[in-house]
């Protein structure tokens, strides 16, 4: 009986430590400011896909001329993707359709982009979208910027 209670106590303690580290990671990402909730779908085919598959919820952080994208449900301290401002081309803008409405946050707007010949989509709120497009347009002189 005491062994079962000890095992249950250890499991509860491990879960609590895991949740604490999970929350601490999120606070460390947001510490420097300039973060926004942003879902990402990477490496899209040429034909549009509104099935809702492939979306990963994350947090993006501005860092100079780069955006660092972190998965929300991860313990990794480093960004999963890094997008350089000079390599991002905005191709389209649309609202979620079909099953995407269930996969994304309720107020999401989807940007179709390319980054160094890789097709991707970013889904973010309207406020985050305004900030993202302003950041793209504020590129230093001489950088090519394409904002649809």
DOLUMGU-419831 format. One line per field, with one value per atom (N, C-alpha, C, CB): residue in one letter; chain; atom name; x, y, z. Coordinates in Angstrom, 3 decimals. Atoms other than C-alpha are relative to their C-alpha. Glycine has a CB too. Example, Ala and Ser with C-alpha at 12.3 -4.5 7.8 and 13.67 -1.06 7.14 Angstrom:
! DOLUMGU-419831
res = (A|A|A|A|S|S|S|S);
chain = (A|A|A|A|A|A|A|A);
atom = (N|CA|C|CB|N|CA|C|CB);
xx = (0.890|12.300|0.900|-0.992|-0.820|13.670|-0.770|0.414);
yy = (-1.190|-4.500|1.200|0.027|-1.190|-1.060|1.090|0.462);
zz = (0.000|7.800|0.000|1.246|-0.060|7.140|0.730|-1.415);
! end
This chain:
! DOLUMGU-419831
res = (X|X|X|X|X|X|X|X|X|X|X|X|X|X|X|X|X|X|X|X|X|X|X|X|X|X|X|X|X|X|X|X|X|X|X|X|X|X|X|X|X|X|X|X|X|X|X|X|X|X|X|X|X|X|X|X|X|X|X|X|X|X|X|X|X|X|X|X|X|X|X|X|X|X|X|X|X|X|X|X|X|X|X|X|X|X|X|X|X|X|X|X|X|X|X|X|X|X|X|X|X|X|X|X|X|X|X|X|X|X|X|X|X|X|X|X|X|X|X|X|X|X|X|X|X|X|X|X|X|X|X|X|X|X|X|X|X|X|X|X|X|X|X|X|X|X|X|X|X|X|X|X|X|X|X|X|X|X|X|X|X|X|X|X|X|X|X|X|X|X|X|X|X|X|X|X|X|X|X|X|X|X|X|X|X|X|X|X|X|X|X|X|X|X|X|X|X|X|X|X|X|X|X|X|X|X|X|X|X|X|X|X|X|X|X|X|X|X|X|X|X|X|X|X|X|X|X|X|X|X|X|X|X|X|X|X|X|X|X|X|X|X|X|X|X|X|X|X|X|X|X|X|X|X|X|X|X|X|X|X|X|X|X|X|X|X|X|X|X|X|X|X|X|X|X|X|X|X|X|X|X|X|X|X|X|X|X|X|X|X|X|X|X|X|X|X|X|X|X|X|X|X|X|X|X|X|X|X|X|X|X|X|X|X|X|X|X|X|X|X|X|X|X|X|X|X|X|X|X|X|X|X|X|X|X|X|X|X|X|X|X|X|X|X|X|X|X|X|X|X|X|X|X|X|X|X|X|X|X|X|X|X|X|X|X|X|X|X|X|X|X|X|X|X|X|X|X|X|X|X|X|X|X|X|X|X|X|X|X|X|X|X|X|X|X|X|X|X|X|X|X|X|X|X|X|X|X|X|X|X|X|X|X|X|X|X|X|X|X|X|X|X|X|X|X|X|X|X|X|X|X|X|X|X|X|X|X|X|X|X|X|X|X|X|X|X|X|X|X|X|X|X|X|X|X|X|X|X|X|X|X|X|X|X|X|X|X|X|X|X|X|X|X|X|X|X|X|X|X|X|X|X|X|X|X|X|X|X|X|X|X|X|X|X|X|X|X|X|X|X|X|X|X|X|X|X|X|X|X|X|X|X|X|X|X|X|X|X|X|X|X|X|X|X|X|X|X|X|X|X|X|X|X|X|X|X|X|X|X|X|X|X|X|X|X|X|X|X|X|X|X|X|X|X|X|X|X|X|X|X|X|X|X|X|X|X|X|X|X|X|X|X|X|X|X|X|X|X|X|X|X|X|X|X|X|X|X|X|X|X|X|X);
chain = (A|A|A|A|A|A|A|A|A|A|A|A|A|A|A|A|A|A|A|A|A|A|A|A|A|A|A|A|A|A|A|A|A|A|A|A|A|A|A|A|A|A|A|A|A|A|A|A|A|A|A|A|A|A|A|A|A|A|A|A|A|A|A|A|A|A|A|A|A|A|A|A|A|A|A|A|A|A|A|A|A|A|A|A|A|A|A|A|A|A|A|A|A|A|A|A|A|A|A|A|A|A|A|A|A|A|A|A|A|A|A|A|A|A|A|A|A|A|A|A|A|A|A|A|A|A|A|A|A|A|A|A|A|A|A|A|A|A|A|A|A|A|A|A|A|A|A|A|A|A|A|A|A|A|A|A|A|A|A|A|A|A|A|A|A|A|A|A|A|A|A|A|A|A|A|A|A|A|A|A|A|A|A|A|A|A|A|A|A|A|A|A|A|A|A|A|A|A|A|A|A|A|A|A|A|A|A|A|A|A|A|A|A|A|A|A|A|A|A|A|A|A|A|A|A|A|A|A|A|A|A|A|A|A|A|A|A|A|A|A|A|A|A|A|A|A|A|A|A|A|A|A|A|A|A|A|A|A|A|A|A|A|A|A|A|A|A|A|A|A|A|A|A|A|A|A|A|A|A|A|A|A|A|A|A|A|A|A|A|A|A|A|A|A|A|A|A|A|A|A|A|A|A|A|A|A|A|A|A|A|A|A|A|A|A|A|A|A|A|A|A|A|A|A|A|A|A|A|A|A|A|A|A|A|A|A|A|A|A|A|A|A|A|A|A|A|A|A|A|A|A|A|A|A|A|A|A|A|A|A|A|A|A|A|A|A|A|A|A|A|A|A|A|A|A|A|A|A|A|A|A|A|A|A|A|A|A|A|A|A|A|A|A|A|A|A|A|A|A|A|A|A|A|A|A|A|A|A|A|A|A|A|A|A|A|A|A|A|A|A|A|A|A|A|A|A|A|A|A|A|A|A|A|A|A|A|A|A|A|A|A|A|A|A|A|A|A|A|A|A|A|A|A|A|A|A|A|A|A|A|A|A|A|A|A|A|A|A|A|A|A|A|A|A|A|A|A|A|A|A|A|A|A|A|A|A|A|A|A|A|A|A|A|A|A|A|A|A|A|A|A|A|A|A|A|A|A|A|A|A|A|A|A|A|A|A|A|A|A|A|A|A|A|A|A|A|A|A|A|A|A|A|A|A|A|A|A|A|A|A|A|A|A|A|A|A|A|A|A|A|A|A|A|A|A|A|A|A|A|A|A|A|A|A|A|A|A|A|A|A|A|A|A|A|A|A|A|A|A|A|A|A|A|A|A|A|A|A|A|A|A|A);
atom = (N|CA|C|CB|N|CA|C|CB|N|CA|C|CB|N|CA|C|CB|N|CA|C|CB|N|CA|C|CB|N|CA|C|CB|N|CA|C|CB|N|CA|C|CB|N|CA|C|CB|N|CA|C|CB|N|CA|C|CB|N|CA|C|CB|N|CA|C|CB|N|CA|C|CB|N|CA|C|CB|N|CA|C|CB|N|CA|C|CB|N|CA|C|CB|N|CA|C|CB|N|CA|C|CB|N|CA|C|CB|N|CA|C|CB|N|CA|C|CB|N|CA|C|CB|N|CA|C|CB|N|CA|C|CB|N|CA|C|CB|N|CA|C|CB|N|CA|C|CB|N|CA|C|CB|N|CA|C|CB|N|CA|C|CB|N|CA|C|CB|N|CA|C|CB|N|CA|C|CB|N|CA|C|CB|N|CA|C|CB|N|CA|C|CB|N|CA|C|CB|N|CA|C|CB|N|CA|C|CB|N|CA|C|CB|N|CA|C|CB|N|CA|C|CB|N|CA|C|CB|N|CA|C|CB|N|CA|C|CB|N|CA|C|CB|N|CA|C|CB|N|CA|C|CB|N|CA|C|CB|N|CA|C|CB|N|CA|C|CB|N|CA|C|CB|N|CA|C|CB|N|CA|C|CB|N|CA|C|CB|N|CA|C|CB|N|CA|C|CB|N|CA|C|CB|N|CA|C|CB|N|CA|C|CB|N|CA|C|CB|N|CA|C|CB|N|CA|C|CB|N|CA|C|CB|N|CA|C|CB|N|CA|C|CB|N|CA|C|CB|N|CA|C|CB|N|CA|C|CB|N|CA|C|CB|N|CA|C|CB|N|CA|C|CB|N|CA|C|CB|N|CA|C|CB|N|CA|C|CB|N|CA|C|CB|N|CA|C|CB|N|CA|C|CB|N|CA|C|CB|N|CA|C|CB|N|CA|C|CB|N|CA|C|CB|N|CA|C|CB|N|CA|C|CB|N|CA|C|CB|N|CA|C|CB|N|CA|C|CB|N|CA|C|CB|N|CA|C|CB|N|CA|C|CB|N|CA|C|CB|N|CA|C|CB|N|CA|C|CB|N|CA|C|CB|N|CA|C|CB|N|CA|C|CB|N|CA|C|CB|N|CA|C|CB|N|CA|C|CB|N|CA|C|CB|N|CA|C|CB|N|CA|C|CB|N|CA|C|CB|N|CA|C|CB|N|CA|C|CB|N|CA|C|CB|N|CA|C|CB|N|CA|C|CB|N|CA|C|CB|N|CA|C|CB|N|CA|C|CB|N|CA|C|CB|N|CA|C|CB|N|CA|C|CB|N|CA|C|CB|N|CA|C|CB|N|CA|C|CB|N|CA|C|CB|N|CA|C|CB|N|CA|C|CB|N|CA|C|CB|N|CA|C|CB|N|CA|C|CB|N|CA|C|CB|N|CA|C|CB|N|CA|C|CB|N|CA|C|CB|N|CA|C|CB|N|CA|C|CB|N|CA|C|CB|N|CA|C|CB|N|CA|C|CB|N|CA|C|CB|N|CA|C|CB|N|CA|C|CB|N|CA|C|CB|N|CA|C|CB|N|CA|C|CB|N|CA|C|CB|N|CA|C|CB|N|CA|C|CB|N|CA|C|CB|N|CA|C|CB|N|CA|C|CB|N|CA|C|CB);
xx = (0.815|0.000|0.861|-0.928|-0.855|2.747|0.805|0.933|-0.724|4.618|-0.880|0.470|0.932|1.533|-0.157|-1.376|0.114|1.175|1.277|-0.306|-1.281|4.872|0.100|1.175|-0.039|4.623|-0.957|-0.352|0.975|1.489|0.522|-1.362|-0.567|3.192|1.121|0.521|-1.067|6.226|-0.548|0.936|0.618|4.037|-0.600|-1.095|0.591|2.143|1.105|-0.885|-1.111|5.441|0.650|1.050|-0.586|6.871|-0.896|0.266|0.935|3.744|0.058|-1.443|-0.070|3.902|1.309|-0.158|-1.282|7.605|-0.034|1.167|0.117|6.888|-0.828|-0.608|0.841|4.105|0.719|-1.323|-0.749|6.317|1.055|0.663|-1.030|9.157|-0.646|0.833|0.743|6.621|-0.380|-1.269|0.368|5.332|1.218|-0.815|-1.229|8.852|0.582|1.035|-0.489|9.896|-0.777|-0.091|0.841|6.961|0.351|-1.507|-0.355|7.876|1.371|-0.011|-1.328|11.519|-0.053|0.967|0.155|10.468|-0.580|-0.910|0.683|8.222|0.758|-1.368|-0.724|10.753|0.502|1.164|-0.579|12.370|-1.057|1.011|1.071|8.989|-0.069|0.197|0.138|7.829|-0.454|1.286|0.493|5.994|-1.474|0.219|1.409|2.668|-0.331|-0.337|0.460|0.619|-0.090|-1.368|-0.074|1.157|0.034|1.245|-0.013|0.193|0.749|-1.444|-0.847|2.416|-0.319|1.490|0.098|1.980|1.124|-1.431|-1.264|5.306|0.007|1.196|-0.210|6.155|-1.276|0.727|1.301|2.786|0.128|-0.894|0.037|1.928|-0.528|-0.873|0.450|1.031|-1.507|0.396|1.459|-2.711|-0.415|-0.706|0.448|-4.539|-0.605|-1.024|0.489|-5.358|-0.726|1.166|0.781|-8.166|-0.493|-1.193|0.432|-8.400|0.268|0.689|-0.321|-6.973|1.172|-1.197|-1.133|-4.125|1.313|0.028|-1.334|-0.547|0.230|0.288|-0.178|-1.183|0.624|-1.351|-0.656|1.089|-0.090|1.493|0.170|0.292|1.341|-1.065|-1.278|3.225|-0.003|1.065|-0.241|4.640|1.157|0.313|-1.053|6.668|0.573|-0.538|-0.688|9.226|0.851|0.883|-0.855|10.771|1.387|-0.600|-1.376|14.559|0.836|0.558|-0.734|16.194|-0.671|1.442|0.537|15.714|-0.499|1.056|0.491|14.383|-1.240|1.093|1.088|11.278|0.348|-1.409|-0.260|11.895|-1.338|0.998|1.279|8.996|0.232|-0.706|-0.112|8.629|-1.322|0.376|1.195|6.181|-0.462|0.280|0.501|3.923|0.162|-1.475|-0.034|3.766|1.331|-1.168|-1.348|7.498|0.826|0.647|-0.924|10.292|1.280|0.329|-1.222|12.911|0.261|-0.100|-0.312|14.711|0.282|1.187|-0.324|15.556|-1.208|1.184|1.138|13.166|-0.012|0.029|0.148|11.800|0.276|-1.410|-0.233|11.905|0.501|-1.295|-0.479|13.744|-0.254|1.529|0.338|12.410|0.705|-1.548|-0.684|14.659|-0.914|1.338|0.870|12.876|0.248|0.211|-0.329|14.714|-0.465|1.497|0.414|13.536|-1.489|0.647|1.451|9.809|-0.693|-0.537|0.877|7.408|-1.435|0.360|1.414|3.720|-0.702|-0.634|0.637|1.693|-1.507|0.291|1.458|-1.893|-0.434|-0.676|0.633|-4.212|-1.415|0.010|1.341|-7.396|-0.477|-0.026|0.584|-9.749|0.000|-1.444|0.049|-9.800|-1.271|0.079|1.134|-12.069|-0.123|0.159|0.226|-13.633|0.512|0.652|-0.504|-11.852|1.094|0.521|-1.004|-9.214|-0.596|0.565|0.642|-11.728|0.083|-1.463|-0.112|-11.513|1.451|-0.622|-1.406|-7.721|0.705|0.710|-0.664|-6.917|-0.769|0.154|0.679|-7.734|-1.158|0.985|1.253|-11.121|0.162|-0.964|-0.129|-9.886|1.165|0.180|-1.207|-7.087|-0.212|0.468|-0.095|-6.164|1.217|0.118|-1.070|-4.001|0.756|-0.565|-0.875|-1.051|0.711|1.024|-0.781|0.297|1.316|-0.756|-1.325|4.044|0.936|0.575|-1.125|7.215|1.207|0.265|-1.243|10.496|1.105|-0.103|-1.101|13.543|-0.510|1.065|0.595|11.437|-0.789|1.082|0.851|9.486|-1.334|0.657|1.327|5.736|-0.429|-1.020|0.485|4.241|-1.189|1.108|1.107|1.213|0.155|-1.374|-0.016|1.077|-1.412|1.025|1.321|-2.146|0.165|-0.943|-0.150|-2.374|-1.209|1.309|1.097|-4.794|0.200|-0.102|-0.093|-5.544|1.015|-1.364|-0.985|-3.483|1.423|-0.237|-1.324|-0.502|0.342|0.066|-0.211|-0.956|0.443|-1.276|-0.384|-0.760|1.447|-0.927|-1.379|2.447|0.981|0.132|-0.875|3.931|0.230|-0.597|-0.149|3.241|0.785|-1.379|-0.779|4.609|1.478|-0.535|-1.383|7.751|0.636|0.066|-0.521|8.149|0.284|-0.989|-0.152|7.660|1.094|-1.318|-1.009|10.128|1.417|-0.268|-1.322|13.044|0.993|-0.072|-1.015|16.305|0.074|1.376|-0.112|16.968|0.833|0.608|-0.712|18.061|-0.511|1.425|0.559|16.187|-1.276|-0.264|1.200|13.564|-1.112|0.269|1.133|10.156|-1.222|-0.264|1.219|7.007|-1.124|0.179|1.146|3.846|-1.257|0.007|1.219|0.621|-1.097|-0.468);
yy = (-1.197|0.000|1.264|-0.003|-1.180|2.439|0.167|-0.087|-0.087|1.577|0.642|-1.396|-0.590|2.449|1.500|-0.698|-1.419|5.762|0.752|0.189|-0.613|6.502|0.188|-0.864|-0.088|5.774|1.075|-1.359|-1.036|7.922|1.393|-0.243|-1.287|10.737|0.439|-0.074|-0.322|10.562|0.399|-1.180|-0.336|10.616|1.403|-1.039|-1.336|13.671|1.050|0.072|-0.950|15.389|0.215|-0.498|-0.132|14.692|0.801|-1.373|-0.770|16.037|1.477|-0.539|-1.395|19.212|0.657|0.082|-0.548|19.702|0.245|-0.958|-0.171|19.174|1.214|-1.233|-1.177|21.772|1.291|-0.104|-1.180|24.217|0.365|-0.236|-0.247|23.838|0.485|-1.281|-0.405|24.161|1.483|-0.874|-1.403|27.470|0.907|0.149|-0.785|28.708|0.250|-0.718|-0.163|28.106|1.078|-1.317|-1.014|30.173|1.401|-0.293|-1.310|33.037|0.456|-0.056|-0.358|32.936|0.427|-1.177|-0.401|33.127|1.401|-1.001|-1.293|36.117|1.092|-0.135|-0.964|37.824|1.207|-0.677|-1.117|39.925|0.827|-0.525|-0.749|41.100|-0.319|1.494|0.201|41.186|-1.386|0.285|1.335|37.857|0.063|-0.957|0.111|36.830|-1.455|0.895|1.353|33.651|-0.156|-0.299|0.180|32.227|-1.489|0.719|1.379|28.873|-0.046|-0.561|0.137|27.557|-1.299|0.048|1.200|25.133|0.109|-0.133|-0.086|24.398|-0.981|-0.280|0.895|22.913|-0.419|-1.212|0.283|23.182|-0.437|1.222|0.319|21.605|1.192|-1.245|-1.097|23.813|0.223|-0.278|-0.141|23.116|0.418|-1.325|-0.444|24.881|-1.148|1.130|1.049|22.672|0.652|-0.905|-0.569|23.647|-1.095|0.802|1.121|20.296|0.230|-1.264|-0.247|21.748|-0.826|-0.280|0.843|19.207|0.760|-1.312|-0.572|20.237|1.271|0.268|-1.225|23.299|-0.339|0.734|0.162|23.586|1.330|-0.465|-1.207|26.084|0.394|-0.208|-0.452|28.223|1.451|-0.221|-1.380|31.499|0.497|0.132|-0.599|33.748|1.193|0.427|-1.089|36.258|0.763|-0.545|-0.838|39.184|0.060|1.430|-0.083|39.144|0.629|-1.408|-0.711|41.818|-0.169|-0.489|0.230|40.870|-1.427|0.305|1.385|37.413|-0.152|-0.993|0.439|35.828|-1.413|0.066|1.322|32.885|-0.600|0.066|0.650|30.442|-1.216|-0.410|1.077|28.114|-0.768|0.558|0.804|25.232|0.270|-1.531|-0.226|25.829|-1.258|0.436|1.247|22.182|-0.711|-0.921|0.535|21.529|0.525|0.384|-0.453|21.783|0.560|-1.140|-0.446|22.781|1.483|-0.250|-1.403|26.018|0.811|0.082|-0.693|26.855|0.032|-0.678|-0.082|27.963|-1.164|1.319|1.087|25.301|0.491|-0.603|-0.619|27.638|1.420|-0.008|-1.378|30.885|0.547|0.098|-0.625|33.164|1.349|0.167|-1.279|35.951|0.944|-0.194|-0.991|39.144|0.076|1.375|-0.135|39.294|-1.198|0.183|1.196|35.775|-0.235|-1.174|0.197|36.205|0.789|0.420|-0.647|36.966|-0.371|-0.426|0.243|37.346|-0.136|1.147|0.307|35.777|0.233|-1.436|-0.109|35.763|0.211|-1.258|-0.188|36.537|-0.536|1.520|0.575|34.643|-0.338|-1.253|0.454|33.568|-1.529|0.561|1.466|29.976|-0.545|-0.462|0.642|27.650|-1.439|0.046|1.408|24.298|-0.369|-0.880|0.506|22.335|0.872|-1.391|-0.927|25.058|0.851|0.908|-0.807|26.996|-0.684|0.270|0.745|24.225|-0.136|-1.378|0.211|23.871|1.272|-0.553|-1.268|27.571|0.786|0.837|-0.887|30.273|0.690|1.045|-0.502|31.914|1.243|0.299|-1.253|35.277|-0.028|1.162|0.134|33.931|0.458|-1.436|-0.341|35.314|-0.751|1.576|0.830|33.128|0.765|-1.316|-0.588|34.528|-1.123|0.982|0.916|32.464|0.669|-0.405|-0.590|33.065|-1.003|0.465|0.845|31.745|0.503|0.024|-0.336|31.642|-0.837|-0.249|0.690|30.783|-1.211|-0.443|1.012|28.783|-1.090|-0.647|0.937|26.948|0.674|-0.435|-0.551|27.494|-0.287|-0.584|0.147|28.076|0.910|0.309|-0.863|29.568|0.337|-0.677|-0.491|31.633|0.441|1.172|-0.413|32.080|0.782|-1.229|-0.867|34.946|0.915|0.831|-0.941|37.475|1.227|0.414|-1.199|40.694|0.994|0.667|-0.908|42.743|-0.483|0.114|0.555|40.391|0.135|-1.476|-0.151|40.527|1.420|-0.353|-1.392|44.323|0.236|0.954|-0.142|44.199|-0.741|-0.496|0.791|41.465|0.700|-1.392|-0.689|43.357|1.303|0.288|-1.217|46.584|-0.347|0.745|0.432|44.700|-0.341|-1.216|0.326|43.345|1.260|-0.894|-1.216|46.770|0.917|0.748|-0.853|48.374|-0.523|0.118|0.549|46.522|1.128|-0.953|-1.016|48.439|0.322|-0.476|-0.351|50.295|-1.017|1.384|0.931|48.034|-1.425|0.022|1.345|44.954|-0.066|-0.405|0.202|43.604|-0.517|-0.999|0.401|43.333|-0.147|1.041|0.237|41.825|-0.291|-1.173|0.147|42.335|0.099|1.072|0.003|41.319|0.777|-1.422);
zz = (0.000|0.000|0.000|1.201|-0.064|0.908|-1.278|1.197|1.263|-2.283|-1.069|-0.454|0.968|-4.352|0.247|0.078|-0.317|-2.516|-0.375|1.490|0.360|-3.036|-1.515|0.510|1.464|-6.772|-0.494|-0.639|0.389|-7.109|0.348|0.697|-0.394|-5.209|-0.939|1.425|0.948|-7.498|-1.359|-0.155|1.293|-10.607|0.054|-0.377|-0.153|-9.326|0.059|1.277|-0.096|-8.441|-1.368|1.015|1.335|-11.918|-0.930|-0.598|0.826|-13.589|0.377|0.158|-0.442|-11.488|-0.418|1.515|0.445|-12.260|-1.512|0.371|1.449|-15.966|-0.368|-0.624|0.263|-15.925|0.375|0.774|-0.407|-14.048|-1.050|1.366|1.017|-16.588|-1.296|-0.261|1.194|-19.411|0.085|-0.173|-0.202|-17.989|0.065|1.269|-0.087|-17.215|-1.395|0.890|1.366|-20.835|-0.730|-0.762|0.663|-22.083|0.504|0.244|-0.565|-19.720|-0.495|1.541|0.495|-20.847|-1.465|0.170|1.410|-24.511|-0.072|-0.769|0.028|-23.764|0.733|0.595|-0.837|-21.488|-0.776|0.669|0.757|-24.204|-0.732|-1.002|0.659|-25.542|-1.477|0.196|1.439|-29.149|-0.371|-0.675|0.315|-29.044|-0.367|1.185|0.356|-30.545|-0.292|-1.219|0.308|-30.903|-1.502|0.666|1.447|-34.359|-0.324|-0.584|0.475|-35.858|-1.318|-0.158|1.180|-38.639|-0.720|0.386|0.839|-41.511|-1.021|-0.704|0.739|-43.238|-1.172|0.936|1.138|-46.655|-0.690|0.443|0.608|-48.376|-1.454|0.088|1.425|-51.731|-0.797|-0.255|0.866|-54.696|0.079|-1.439|-0.064|-54.348|1.405|-0.403|-1.326|-51.500|0.808|-0.139|-0.888|-48.516|1.167|0.503|-1.102|-46.134|0.943|-0.546|-0.835|-44.345|1.481|-0.443|-1.402|-41.136|0.483|0.858|-0.403|-41.101|-0.170|-0.825|0.110|-40.511|0.792|-1.402|-0.785|-38.332|1.344|0.199|-1.295|-35.307|0.726|-0.157|-0.793|-32.573|0.607|1.105|-0.528|-31.509|0.410|-1.002|-0.390|-30.303|-0.856|1.546|0.810|-32.588|0.753|-1.401|-0.689|-31.344|-1.020|1.177|0.832|-33.185|0.630|-0.165|-0.479|-32.905|-1.101|0.404|1.041|-35.061|-1.352|-0.066|1.341|-38.715|-0.174|-1.049|0.057|-37.845|0.861|0.459|-0.866|-36.478|0.429|-0.724|-0.551|-34.198|0.415|1.211|-0.268|-34.025|0.889|-1.324|-0.974|-31.026|0.055|1.402|-0.253|-30.668|1.431|-0.227|-1.356|-27.679|0.837|-0.029|-0.764|-26.634|-0.207|-0.408|0.113|-26.409|1.166|-1.365|-1.029|-23.883|-0.606|0.949|0.674|-26.489|0.276|-1.520|-0.279|-25.542|-1.263|0.924|1.252|-29.161|-0.918|-0.710|0.919|-31.886|-0.980|-0.765|0.968|-34.204|-1.419|0.085|1.306|-37.225|0.205|-0.865|0.000|-37.927|-1.396|0.398|1.279|-40.678|-0.084|-0.159|0.201|-41.958|-0.759|-0.762|0.628|-42.966|-1.502|0.637|1.424|-46.310|-0.819|-0.174|0.725|-47.209|-0.030|0.585|-0.082|-46.496|-1.096|1.386|0.979|-49.346|0.344|-1.473|-0.264|-48.521|-1.341|0.862|1.271|-51.321|0.053|-0.396|-0.082|-50.058|1.442|-0.580|-1.309|-47.173|-0.116|0.453|0.045|-46.339|1.403|-0.889|-1.257|-43.579|0.023|0.180|-0.078|-42.301|-0.650|1.465|0.665|-44.282|0.483|-1.542|-0.326|-43.485|1.375|-1.027|-1.272|-40.781|0.607|-0.185|-0.549|-40.405|1.111|-1.110|-1.044|-38.330|1.357|-0.356|-1.251|-35.723|0.456|-0.158|-0.316|-35.898|0.470|-1.205|-0.300|-35.432|1.051|-1.270|-0.943|-32.912|-0.706|0.592|0.577|-33.441|-0.867|1.095|0.753|-34.763|-0.992|0.960|0.823|-36.981|-1.437|0.003|1.417|-40.378|-0.521|-0.239|0.547|-42.614|-1.076|-0.571|1.007|-44.543|-0.739|0.644|0.813|-47.412|-0.322|-1.296|0.177|-47.622|-0.658|1.352|0.372|-49.128|0.785|-1.561|-0.686|-47.272|-0.622|1.548|0.681|-49.343|-0.785|1.020|0.885|-51.850|0.730|-0.811|-0.741|-49.122|0.233|1.357|-0.224|-49.064|1.433|-1.008|-1.363|-45.622|0.209|1.020|-0.403|-43.949|1.470|-0.271|-1.371|-40.795|0.351|0.182|-0.456|-38.841|1.295|0.201|-1.171|-36.365|0.106|-0.083|-0.200|-34.932|-0.887|1.487|0.833|-36.775|0.551|-0.116|-0.609|-34.299|-0.274|1.524|0.274|-34.696|-1.481|0.430|1.434|-38.477|-0.341|-0.767|0.237|-38.454|0.406|0.767|-0.453|-36.429|-0.894|1.416|0.867|-38.641|-1.335|-0.234|1.286|-41.874|0.157|-0.614|-0.250|-40.363|0.179|1.251|-0.182|-39.317|-1.350|0.947|1.328|-42.860|-0.812|-0.752|0.791|-44.438|0.552|-0.054|-0.623|-42.005|-0.228|1.489|0.305|-43.577|-0.271|-1.212|0.277|-43.797|-1.507|0.510|1.412|-47.070|-0.773|-0.146|0.845|-49.885|0.078|0.346|-0.082|-48.719|-0.806|1.461|0.797|-51.072|0.926|-1.184|-0.839|-49.371|-0.897|1.149|0.764|-50.901|0.979|-1.016|-0.886|-48.888|-0.839|1.131|0.813|-50.644|0.677|-0.274);
! end
